[in-house]
Amino acid sequence: MSREIAIDALNAEEAAEELARLARLIDQANRAYHAEDAPEISDGEYDRLKRRNQAIEARFPDLKRADSPTGQVGAPAASGFQKVTHAVRMLSLGNAFEPGDVDEFVSRVRSYLGLADSDPVAFTSEPKIDGLSLSLRYENGRLVQAATRGDGSVGENVTENARTISDIPLVLHGAPDLLEVRGEVYMTHPDFAALNAAQAEKGERAFANPRNAAAGSLRQLDPAITRARPLAFFAYAWGALSEPLASTQSGAIDRLKSLGFSTNPLTGLAEDAEGLIKAYRAIEAERAALGYDIDGVVYKVDDLAYQRRLGFRSTTPRWAIAHKFPAELAWTRLEGIDIQVGRTGALSPVARLAPVTVGGVVVSNATLHNEDYIRGLDNTGQPIREGKDIRVGDRVQVYRAGDVIPKIADVDLTQRPDDAEPYIFPDTCPECGSAAVREEGDAVRRCTGGLICPAQAVEKLKHFVSRAAFDIDGLGARQIEMFYRDTDLPIREPADIFTLERRDAANLGKLRNRDGFGEKSVGNLFQAIEDKRRIALNRVLFALGIRHVGESAAMLLATHYGSWAALADALEAARDQSGEAWDDLISIDGVGNVLAASLVSAFAQPAERASINRLVNELEIMDVAAPDNTESPVAGKTIVFTGSLEKMTRAEAKATAEAMGAKVAGSVSARTDLVVAGPGAGAKARKAAELGIEIIDEDDWLSIAGAG
């Protein structure tokens, strides 16, 4: 059963563990939805998975994984079609679920652009079509290629099928020489009903919903089948261009319409968050009568110059967001409360529910976050659910609004059993019996058993072999649990993985003779382990599971120190949390005092350091070089921005510097190469002057950035 902790109660180590779990679940859903056209979960469930992932990344930005769902926009292209590499990546959108999220989106845009309250900024709003994304490439006015989104970088060539869709013009007049139009293939409700009726008459399987029908129809190997299916297409964006379509998003959509594309008539303009929410309500009110499926409203910054300045995150634009329609609610009975122990010793309560369907998914578990949540309090001690506590036997309202496991929204006190007792949270670990304590300021009660607690040990090993860590084929969570409990060939710490083959050779009872194993599978496992002896520094550091050191922080540390030896020496020198080595560590942008202290403490603990050393002795740890941008005048240099920047925001300056291969630090040290000082620069500029570090103003920086 999955374990879940409230996002605001997660520490960094637990957040990293949760992000690994979400990455696996969302990747599986992406493949089922995009590559196989056979969704395993509802759209609402998928959105909720991604929303939890995004919320955790927002709270712990340094933990963002290389395989983060925010770094994915679909699934790899399936076999059966020629692969197409998109000239411009097809990105996904961030999500908003509440009006407050829309306010935050607008505020982020204005803040990033450095706009004053009086400076106008317009946004477009349009229905979010629930269909299949398609990219159409026109050269000299003729359709030459159509491709599905795939994983955002590589899709499938469905050109011949796209030519059969009446909404897609084959020839354009007055278009740029190169124009890549993007939009959504969908099926109307009447056409979907007619198609399923025809399927039934032929004794063939009915489609589950219009989106599945549209995707399955577009991806037929025989274009004749696609031609017989009633597909439609809305254009709403573009990729590669030889010349701009317009200066605004709305103007570009009008241009696409004039070229012969169908665009959504409900697309509108708004000047602020209030206007966007008003448009959302209007579209929501028309949803049932539209005749096709939508699952929200998309907002985009209208000014294309602003869009260019705002740019992109890894796979989502900063200038657009999808405001999704709300999730469903359901009532059921709380049958019990289980306590699960995580990698950091956190005791997490999970509700066992009488199964109920919520948003098309059967739910039998719900997170209860922590003991305060059960009592009806939030992390500040304020009442939630009107102060109602949760008891076994209660009738509870369940919702799925952004989490892997649903939450409990309400309790019906009128149906509370007379014998229902307040839940008493355990003060001992259910796995090892050690005391479970709650430190001041921590919302979570934790087992103090440490290495003697099997739950913590097993979860740490699962993290070690997880996808973003060592990712060893054939050694997943199930195998880790088996080997941990094994008496002949145990795996109790990471180094044991790399001695497994040697120990098996010396053991009378060979692994190949056990149930579930054979000579070939054992050989494959040993080879997979051998293949991971040579591994990058950042992956090793992340795999260690040190509290607060997530995937992004591991990469920051790896690129800063470069080698394992340099990192280990620096942490040894910084063990007293003072001195030049400590100052250098905390100067890394994204590495604060808490993370640094956790890292230094882990390397200073004798038992943990001994375990790390045993592992390192089995590995060849590859150095991680800083980004190579030889044409940039600041490549490899460490830059500190201080004071006020007047011609670009701090976020823009940081993003520009990093794109040029520089490291951006939060404080000045002897390792700083350049300080960009704006008006109001104080202590950092003075320290730079004392250390003889070059100091330039914003105009000088803009000149360098322009040259880079």
C-alpha positions in Angstrom: 0.0 0.0 0.0 1.4 3.4 -0.9 2.5 5.8 1.8 1.9 9.5 1.8 2.6 12.4 4.0 1.1 15.9 3.7 3.3 18.1 1.5 3.7 20.7 4.2 4.8 18.0 6.6 7.5 16.5 4.3 11.1 17.0 5.0 13.6 17.0 2.1 14.5 13.3 2.3 10.8 12.2 2.4 10.1 14.6 -0.4 12.8 13.0 -2.6 11.3 9.6 -1.9 7.8 10.8 -2.8 9.0 12.4 -6.0 10.6 9.1 -7.0 7.3 7.4 -6.5 5.4 10.0 -8.4 7.8 9.8 -11.3 7.2 6.1 -11.6 3.4 6.4 -11.5 3.2 9.3 -13.9 5.6 7.7 -16.4 3.4 4.6 -16.4 0.3 6.8 -16.9 2.0 8.7 -19.7 2.9 5.5 -21.6 -0.6 4.2 -21.3 -2.2 7.4 -22.4 0.1 8.8 -25.1 1.8 5.7 -26.5 -0.9 3.0 -26.0 -4.1 5.0 -26.2 -5.3 2.9 -23.2 -5.4 5.1 -20.1 -5.1 3.3 -16.8 -6.3 6.2 -14.7 -8.7 9.1 -15.2 -7.6 12.5 -16.4 -8.5 13.9 -13.0 -6.3 11.3 -11.3 -3.4 12.1 -13.6 -3.8 15.8 -12.9 -3.8 15.1 -9.2 -0.6 13.0 -9.5 1.1 15.8 -11.3 -0.2 18.5 -9.0 1.3 16.8 -6.0 4.6 16.4 -7.8 4.6 20.1 -8.7 3.6 21.1 -5.2 6.5 19.1 -3.7 8.9 20.6 -6.3 7.7 24.1 -5.5 8.5 23.5 -1.8 11.7 21.7 -2.5 13.0 23.1 -5.8 16.5 21.6 -5.3 14.9 18.1 -5.3 13.6 18.2 -8.8 14.5 14.9 -10.5 16.1 14.3 -13.9 13.1 12.1 -14.7 10.6 14.5 -13.0 7.1 14.5 -14.5 7.7 18.3 -15.0 10.5 17.2 -17.3 8.2 14.9 -19.3 5.3 15.9 -21.6 4.2 12.5 -22.9 5.7 9.1 -23.6 8.2 7.8 -26.1 6.7 7.2 -29.5 5.3 3.7 -30.0 6.5 1.2 -32.6 4.7 1.0 -35.9 5.3 4.6 -37.0 8.4 6.4 -38.2 9.9 8.6 -35.5 9.9 12.4 -36.0 12.1 14.7 -34.0 10.3 18.0 -33.4 12.2 21.1 -34.4 10.7 22.9 -31.4 9.8 20.7 -28.4 6.1 20.2 -27.8 5.6 21.2 -24.2 3.0 20.5 -21.6 1.4 23.1 -19.3 1.5 23.8 -15.6 -1.9 23.5 -13.9 -4.0 25.7 -11.7 -6.9 24.2 -9.7 -8.1 27.1 -7.6 -8.7 30.8 -8.2 -5.7 31.4 -5.9 -3.5 29.5 -8.3 -4.6 31.9 -11.1 -3.8 34.9 -9.0 -0.4 33.4 -8.3 0.2 32.8 -12.0 -0.6 36.4 -12.9 1.6 37.6 -10.0 4.5 35.4 -11.1 4.3 36.7 -14.6 4.3 40.4 -13.5 7.1 39.8 -11.0 9.3 38.0 -13.5 8.8 40.7 -16.0 9.4 43.4 -13.4 6.1 45.2 -14.2 4.7 48.0 -12.1 1.1 47.7 -10.9 0.1 50.2 -13.5 1.7 48.4 -16.4 -0.9 46.5 -18.4 -0.5 42.9 -19.4 -3.2 41.0 -21.3 -3.9 37.2 -21.3 -5.8 35.0 -23.6 -8.2 32.3 -22.4 -9.4 29.3 -24.4 -11.0 25.9 -23.7 -8.5 23.0 -23.1 -9.5 20.3 -25.5 -9.3 16.8 -24.3 -7.8 15.2 -27.4 -4.5 14.2 -28.9 -1.8 16.8 -29.6 -0.7 17.1 -33.2 2.0 19.1 -35.0 1.6 20.0 -38.7 4.6 21.2 -40.7 4.0 23.3 -43.8 6.8 24.2 -46.2 6.0 26.7 -48.9 2.3 26.4 -48.1 2.1 22.6 -48.4 1.6 20.1 -45.6 4.7 17.9 -45.6 4.6 16.3 -42.2 2.2 15.6 -39.3 3.5 14.2 -36.0 2.1 13.3 -32.6 3.6 14.8 -29.5 5.2 11.6 -28.2 7.5 12.5 -25.4 7.7 16.2 -26.5 11.0 15.7 -28.4 10.2 12.7 -30.6 6.7 11.8 -31.9 5.2 9.6 -34.6 4.8 10.4 -38.2 1.1 10.3 -38.9 1.1 12.5 -42.0 -1.0 10.3 -44.3 -3.6 9.9 -41.5 -3.7 13.7 -40.8 -4.3 14.3 -44.5 -7.7 12.6 -44.1 -9.0 15.1 -41.5 -11.2 17.7 -43.1 -10.2 20.4 -40.6 -6.6 20.2 -41.6 -5.8 22.2 -44.8 -3.4 20.5 -47.2 -2.4 23.8 -48.9 -2.0 27.3 -47.3 -2.1 30.6 -49.1 -0.2 33.5 -47.7 1.6 31.5 -45.0 5.2 31.8 -43.9 7.6 29.6 -46.0 8.0 27.4 -42.9 5.0 27.1 -40.5 4.5 24.4 -37.9 0.9 24.5 -36.6 0.0 22.8 -33.4 -3.4 21.8 -32.1 -5.6 19.1 -30.8 -7.3 16.2 -32.7 -10.6 15.4 -31.1 -14.0 13.8 -31.7 -17.4 15.3 -31.0 -20.0 13.6 -28.7 -22.4 12.8 -31.6 -19.6 11.4 -33.7 -18.4 9.4 -30.8 -21.8 7.9 -30.2 -22.2 7.0 -33.8 -18.8 5.4 -33.9 -19.5 3.2 -30.9 -22.8 2.3 -32.4 -21.1 1.2 -35.5 -18.5 -0.7 -33.5 -21.3 -2.6 -31.7 -23.0 -3.5 -34.9 -19.7 -5.0 -36.1 -19.3 -6.8 -32.8 -16.1 -4.9 -32.1 -14.9 -3.3 -28.9 -16.4 0.1 -28.0 -14.2 3.0 -27.2 -14.1 4.2 -23.6 -14.3 7.9 -24.3 -14.0 10.4 -27.2 -10.3 11.1 -26.4 -9.4 7.4 -26.7 -11.4 7.1 -29.9 -9.7 10.1 -31.5 -6.2 8.9 -30.5 -6.8 5.4 -31.7 -8.3 6.6 -34.9 -5.4 9.0 -35.7 -2.8 6.3 -35.0 -4.1 3.6 -37.3 -1.5 2.0 -39.6 -4.1 2.0 -42.4 -5.0 5.7 -43.3 -8.3 4.3 -44.8 -9.5 3.5 -41.3 -8.6 7.0 -40.1 -10.5 8.5 -43.1 -13.6 6.6 -42.0 -13.4 8.1 -38.5 -15.0 11.5 -37.8 -12.0 13.4 -36.5 -11.8 17.2 -36.0 -8.9 19.6 -35.3 -8.5 22.9 -33.4 -5.4 24.9 -34.0 -4.1 26.9 -31.0 -0.3 27.2 -31.2 2.8 27.0 -33.4 6.3 25.6 -33.4 9.0 26.4 -36.0 8.5 29.5 -38.0 10.3 31.3 -40.8 8.7 34.6 -39.8 6.3 35.7 -37.0 2.6 35.2 -37.4 1.8 38.3 -35.3 3.0 40.3 -32.3 0.4 38.8 -30.0 -1.1 35.4 -29.1 -4.5 36.5 -30.1 -3.3 38.0 -33.3 -1.4 34.8 -34.2 -4.6 32.8 -33.6 -6.5 35.1 -35.9 -3.8 34.6 -38.5 -4.1 30.8 -38.3 -7.9 31.2 -38.7 -7.4 33.3 -41.8 -5.1 30.6 -43.2 -8.0 28.1 -43.0 -7.6 26.5 -39.6 -10.4 25.9 -37.2 -9.7 27.8 -34.0 -11.9 27.8 -30.9 -14.6 30.5 -30.9 -14.5 30.7 -27.1 -11.0 32.2 -27.1 -11.0 35.5 -25.4 -8.9 38.2 -23.8 -8.6 39.3 -20.2 -6.5 42.0 -18.4 -6.1 40.4 -15.0 -6.8 37.3 -12.8 -10.3 38.4 -12.2 -11.0 38.5 -15.9 -9.4 35.1 -16.5 -11.6 33.5 -13.7 -14.7 35.2 -15.2 -13.8 33.6 -18.6 -13.3 30.2 -16.8 -16.7 30.4 -15.2 -18.3 31.3 -18.6 -16.6 28.4 -20.4 -17.4 26.0 -17.5 -21.1 27.0 -17.7 -21.1 26.1 -21.5 -19.1 22.9 -21.0 -22.1 20.5 -21.2 -23.4 22.1 -24.4 -20.2 22.3 -26.3 -20.5 18.9 -27.9 -16.9 17.9 -27.3 -14.8 17.2 -24.2 -12.8 19.9 -22.4 -11.1 19.5 -19.1 -10.2 23.1 -18.2 -9.3 26.5 -19.6 -5.8 27.6 -20.8 -4.4 31.0 -20.1 -1.5 32.6 -22.0 0.3 35.9 -21.9 -0.9 37.7 -25.0 2.2 39.7 -25.9 4.6 37.5 -27.7 7.6 39.7 -26.7 6.7 39.0 -23.1 6.4 35.3 -23.9 9.9 35.3 -25.2 11.2 37.1 -22.1 9.4 34.7 -19.7 10.7 31.7 -21.5 10.4 28.1 -20.3 11.1 25.8 -17.4 12.2 22.3 -18.4 8.9 21.4 -20.1 6.4 24.1 -19.3 6.3 27.7 -20.4 6.2 30.4 -17.7 3.7 32.3 -19.8 0.9 29.8 -19.9 -1.1 27.6 -17.5 -4.1 25.3 -17.6 -6.9 26.0 -15.1 -8.4 22.5 -14.6 -12.0 21.7 -13.7 -12.5 20.5 -10.1 -12.3 16.9 -8.9 -15.1 14.7 -7.8 -16.1 13.9 -4.2 -17.5 10.7 -2.7 -18.6 9.5 0.7 -17.5 6.2 2.3 -16.7 4.5 5.6 -13.3 4.7 7.4 -12.6 1.1 8.3 -9.2 1.5 10.0 -6.0 3.5 10.3 -2.6 2.0 9.4 0.8 3.4 10.4 3.6 3.2 7.8 7.2 3.9 8.5 9.3 5.7 5.8 13.0 6.0 5.0 13.5 8.9 7.4 11.6 7.1 10.2 8.4 9.2 9.7 5.2 7.5 11.0 2.6 8.2 8.4 -1.1 7.4 9.1 -3.1 6.0 6.1 -6.9 5.6 6.2 -8.3 2.2 5.1 -11.6 2.9 3.4 -14.6 0.9 2.2 -13.8 1.0 -1.6 -15.5 3.9 -3.4 -15.3 5.3 -6.9 -14.0 8.8 -7.1 -13.4 10.4 -10.6 -13.5 7.0 -12.3 -10.9 5.5 -9.9 -11.7 3.0 -7.2 -10.2 4.3 -3.9 -9.5 2.2 -0.8 -6.8 4.4 0.9 -6.5 8.0 1.8 -3.7 10.0 3.4 -4.2 11.2 6.9 -0.9 13.1 6.9 0.0 13.3 10.6 -1.5 13.2 14.1 -2.6 16.9 14.0 -4.5 16.3 10.7 -6.4 13.4 12.4 -7.2 15.7 15.3 -8.6 18.3 12.9 -5.7 20.8 13.0 -3.4 22.2 10.3 0.4 22.6 10.7 -0.1 25.9 12.5 -2.6 24.5 15.0 -5.6 26.1 13.4 -8.8 24.1 12.9 -9.5 22.3 9.6 -12.8 20.5 8.7 -14.3 22.9 11.3 -12.2 21.2 13.9 -13.7 17.7 13.4 -11.4 14.9 14.3 -11.3 11.6 12.3 -12.2 8.3 14.0 -12.4 4.7 12.9 -16.0 4.0 11.8 -16.7 7.6 10.6 -18.5 8.3 7.4 -16.0 10.5 5.5 -15.9 12.5 2.3 -13.0 11.7 0.0 -11.6 13.8 -2.8 -8.7 13.5 -5.2 -7.5 17.1 -5.9 -3.8 16.7 -6.4 -2.5 13.7 -4.5 -1.5 10.2 -5.3 -3.6 8.9 -2.4 -6.9 10.8 -1.9 -7.6 13.1 1.1 -10.5 13.3 3.5 -12.4 16.5 3.0 -15.1 16.2 5.7 -16.6 14.0 8.4 -20.3 13.4 8.8 -20.7 13.6 12.6 -24.4 12.7 12.3 -23.4 9.2 11.3 -20.5 8.7 13.8 -20.9 5.4 15.7 -21.7 5.8 19.4 -18.6 3.8 20.3 -16.2 5.6 18.1 -13.1 6.6 20.1 -10.6 9.4 19.4 -7.6 8.0 17.6 -4.5 7.7 19.8 -1.4 8.2 17.7 1.3 5.6 18.6 4.5 6.7 20.4 6.4 3.6 19.4 7.5 2.4 16.0 5.2 -0.4 14.7 8.2 -1.9 12.8 10.9 -2.1 15.5 9.4 -1.0 18.7 11.7 2.0 19.2 10.4 5.2 20.6 8.6 7.5 18.1 9.2 11.1 19.0 8.0 14.4 17.7 10.6 17.1 17.8 9.7 20.7 18.3 8.7 22.3 15.0 8.3 19.0 13.3 4.7 18.0 12.2 5.8 14.4 11.9 6.5 11.8 14.6 9.6 9.7 13.8 11.1 6.4 14.8 14.4 6.7 16.7 15.5 3.2 15.7 17.7 4.4 12.9 19.7 1.5 11.4 18.0 -1.1 13.5 14.6 -0.2 12.1 13.9 -2.6 9.1 11.4 -0.2 7.5 14.0 2.6 7.3 16.7 0.4 6.1 14.6 -1.2 3.4 13.3 2.2 2.2 16.8 3.6 2.0 17.9 0.6 -0.1 14.8 1.1 -2.4 15.8 4.7 -2.8 19.4 3.7 -3.6 18.3 1.5 -6.6 15.5 3.9 -7.7 15.4 5.2 -11.2 17.2 8.6 -10.6 19.8 6.9 -8.4 21.6 3.7 -9.4 18.7 2.3 -11.5 19.9 -1.3 -11.5 17.9 -3.5 -13.9 16.4 -6.5 -12.1 16.9 -5.0 -8.6 13.7 -3.2 -7.8 11.6 -2.7 -4.6 10.4 -6.3 -4.5 13.9 -7.8 -4.9 15.3 -5.4 -2.3 12.7 -6.6 0.3 13.6 -10.2 -0.5 17.4 -9.7 -0.2 17.1 -7.6 2.9 15.4 -10.6 4.7 17.7 -13.2 3.2 20.0 -15.0 5.6 22.5 -16.4 3.1 22.9 -13.4 0.7 21.6 -10.4 2.6 21.6 -6.9 1.2 21.5 -4.6 4.3 23.5 -1.6 3.0 24.4 -0.3 -0.5 27.8 -1.9 -0.6 26.3 -5.3 -0.2 24.8 -5.0 -3.7 28.3 -4.8 -5.2 29.6 -7.8 -3.3 26.6 -9.9 -4.1 28.3 -11.8 -7.0 31.4 -12.5 -4.9 29.3 -13.8 -2.0 27.2 -15.9 -4.2 30.3 -17.6 -5.7 31.4 -18.4 -2.2 28.0 -19.6 -1.0 27.0 -23.3 -1.3 23.3 -22.4 -2.1 23.6 -20.6 -5.4 21.2 -17.8 -6.2 20.4 -19.4 -9.6 18.9 -22.4 -7.9 16.3 -20.3 -6.0 12.6 -19.9 -6.9 12.2 -16.9 -9.2 15.8 -17.1 -10.4 17.7 -19.0 -13.1 21.1 -18.9 -14.6 20.2 -16.3 -17.2 18.4 -14.0 -14.8 21.1 -14.2 -12.3 23.7 -13.5 -14.9 21.7 -10.5 -16.1 21.4 -9.2 -12.6 25.1 -9.5 -11.9 25.9 -7.8 -15.2 23.4 -5.0 -14.4 25.1 -4.4 -11.1 28.6 -4.5 -12.7 27.4 -1.9 -15.3 26.6 0.5 -12.5 30.0 0.4 -10.8 31.0 3.3 -13.0 28.6 6.1 -12.2 28.5 9.8 -12.1 29.1 11.7 -8.9 25.7 13.4 -8.7 23.9 10.0 -8.9 26.0 8.6 -6.1 25.3 11.6 -4.0 21.6 11.5 -4.6 21.5 7.7 -4.1 22.9 8.0 -0.6 19.6 9.3 0.6 21.1 12.0 2.8 18.3 14.1 4.3 17.5 17.3 2.3 19.9 16.2 -0.6 17.6 15.8 -3.6 18.4 15.2 -7.2 18.9 18.8 -8.1 21.0 19.6 -5.0 23.2 16.6 -5.8 23.8 18.0 -9.3 24.6 21.4 -7.8 27.1 19.9 -5.4 28.6 17.6 -8.1 29.2 20.5 -10.6 30.6 22.7 -7.8 33.1 20.2 -6.5 33.6 18.1 -9.6 35.0 15.0 -8.0 34.3 12.6 -5.1 37.6 13.4 -3.6 37.1 17.1 -3.7 33.6 16.8 -2.2 34.7 14.4 0.6 37.7 16.7 1.5 35.5 19.8 1.5 32.9 18.1 3.8 35.6 16.9 6.1 37.0 20.5 6.3 33.5 21.9 6.9 32.5 19.4 9.6 32.6 22.1 12.3 30.2 24.2 10.2 32.6 27.1 10.1 35.6 28.2 8.1 36.3 28.7 4.4 35.1 25.2 3.3 31.7 25.8 5.1 31.4 29.3 3.6 32.0 27.9 0.2 29.4 25.1 0.7 26.6 27.5 1.7 27.5 30.0 -1.0 26.3 27.5 -3.6 23.0 28.9 -4.9 20.3 26.4 -3.8 22.3 25.0 -0.9 21.2 26.5 2.4 22.3 26.0 6.0 19.9 23.2 6.6 20.9 21.1 3.6 24.6 21.9 4.2 24.3 20.8 7.9 22.6 17.6 6.9 25.3 16.8 4.4 28.2 17.5 6.7 26.6 15.6 9.5 26.1 12.5 7.4 29.7 12.4 6.5 30.8 13.1 10.1 28.7 10.2 11.6 31.1 7.3 12.0 28.6 4.5 11.2 27.2 6.3 8.2 30.6 7.4 6.9 31.9 3.8 7.2 28.9 2.6 5.2 29.6 5.3 2.5 33.3 4.3 2.4 32.5 0.7 1.9 30.3 1.6 -1.1 32.8 4.0 -2.6 35.5 1.3 -2.5 33.3 -0.7 -4.8 32.7 2.1 -7.3 34.4 4.1 -10.0 32.8 7.5 -9.5 33.0 9.7 -12.5 33.7 13.4 -12.2 31.0 15.9 -13.2 32.3 18.9 -15.2 30.7 22.3 -15.1 28.6 23.2 -18.2 30.8 23.7 -21.2 30.0 26.9 -23.0 33.4 27.8 -24.5 32.0 30.8 -26.4 30.6 32.4 -23.3 32.9 34.9 -21.4 31.5 33.7 -18.1 31.5 29.9 -18.7 32.6 28.1 -15.5 32.7 31.3 -13.5 30.9 32.0 -10.2 28.7 35.1 -10.3 26.9 36.9 -7.4 24.1 39.4 -8.1 23.6 42.0 -5.4 21.6 45.2 -5.1 18.6 46.2 -7.3 18.5 45.3 -11.0 16.6 47.9 -13.0 16.6 46.5 -16.5 15.8 42.9 -15.8 14.5 40.9 -12.9 16.8 38.9 -10.6 15.2 35.7 -12.0 16.0 36.7 -15.6 19.6 37.6 -14.7 20.1 34.3 -12.9 18.6 32.3 -15.8 20.7 34.2 -18.3 23.9 33.5 -16.4 23.2 29.8 -16.0 22.3 29.5 -19.7 25.8 31.0 -20.4 27.5 28.3 -18.3 28.1 30.3 -15.2 27.4 29.3 -11.6 25.2 31.7 -9.6 26.0 31.9 -5.9 24.0 33.5 -3.1 27.0 34.9 -1.2 30.5 36.2 -1.9 33.5 34.1 -1.1 37.1 33.7 -2.2 35.8 31.5 -5.0 33.6 34.2 -6.5 34.8 35.4 -9.9 32.4 38.3 -10.6 29.9 40.4 -8.7 27.1 42.3 -10.5 26.2 45.2 -8.3 23.1 47.3 -8.7 21.8 50.3 -6.7 21.7 49.5 -3.0 24.5 46.9 -3.1 25.8 46.6 0.4 27.8 44.0 2.3 28.3 41.7 -0.6 29.8 44.5 -2.7 32.0 45.5 0.2 33.2 42.0 0.8 34.0 41.6 -3.0 36.0 44.8 -2.9 38.0 43.5 0.1 38.7 40.2 -1.6 39.7 42.0 -4.9 36.9 40.4 -6.9 35.8 42.1 -10.1 32.6 44.2 -9.6 30.6 45.4 -12.6 27.2 47.2 -12.9 24.0 46.1 -14.6 24.9 47.7 -18.0 28.2 45.9 -18.1 26.4 42.7 -17.3 23.9 43.3 -20.1 26.8 43.9 -22.5 28.4 40.6 -21.5 25.1 38.7 -21.7 24.4 40.2 -25.1 27.9 39.1 -26.3 27.2 35.6 -25.0 
